[in-house]
Amino acid sequence: LRLRYEKIIKQRDEEIDDLSEKLRLHDQKQHTLCDRLDEEVRRHQLEKTNLEQAIDAMQRKNNDLLERNLDLERKRAKMEFSLAEAEEEIQGLQANLAEANQELYKIQEG
């Protein structure tokens, strides 16, 4: 009877050892998967950070371009105004010249 119990105890010990090894292997796999998942999360976080930085840089560039565009629009408006003034002055000078030519013609005819 004692031998029988020792045999049963030995079998149980072997089963426990097998289950312990399976549990150890399962834990090892779980840790490996967790490490991979952590690495994947870090990689995605880095990609996200890089994309956010790229978006920020593009937004700054876009804002700079918008500001430059506004400056160019202001300059264009000033140039158009100056051109209109110059055309008005040219018309005035042409009128004065026509008047002076008429007077000169009168003097020559006169």
Secondary structure, DSSP 4 states (H G I P E B T S, - for coil): -HHHHHHHHHHHHHHHHHHHHHHHHHHHHHHHHHHHHHHHHHHHHHHHHHHHHHHHHHHHHHHHHHHHHHHHHHHHHHHHHHHHHHHHHHHHHHHHHHHHHHHHHHHHH-
